[in-house]
């Protein structure tokens, strides 16, 4: 049971990591700040604006991008799960059943439903219409097609840069603090 909770914690970290890879929206202006708990009434989006938001999401390829993100998350989570569970014939079946259940509960349509109020929060109806207009142009469509590749390349480049900087930083820390290197070597000998 302890392994199960540890595995759930790993899954939550993986999900949080995927969320953190996305750009954060700009801070809300004071006039559009979230309502206080006393004012916490769900704002109803007009059907016309909701339809426009859904059209914008389709134009920008958001459903496909969400599916791609989920698939990528699966690829990242499966090895973690395999490494977290003791070996045995059960393991692959457990992982397959988990992902079947996971995807049944977290599908693209549910994610799109979550996106609508978020877009409503940050964009006026005129903003949404302007974005639709842009994404219907050849440049808008070129942008939609290029952004996944651009994002992937930037992610890879950032990982590479981060890995190089991390390696350099660790070498510098060890060079400046040889007592830590000795402590690390002693700890490895004990394991």
Secondary structure, DSSP 8 states (H G I E B T S, - for coil): -HHHHHHHHHHHHHHHHHHHTS-------GGG----GGG-------HHHHHHHHHHHHHTTHHHHHHHHHHHHHHHHHHHHHHHS--STHHHHHHHHHHHHHHHHS-HHHHHHHHHHHHHHH--HHHHHHHHHHHTSHHHHHHHHHHHHHHHHHHHHHHHHHHHHHHHHHHHHHHH-HHHHHHHHHHHHH-
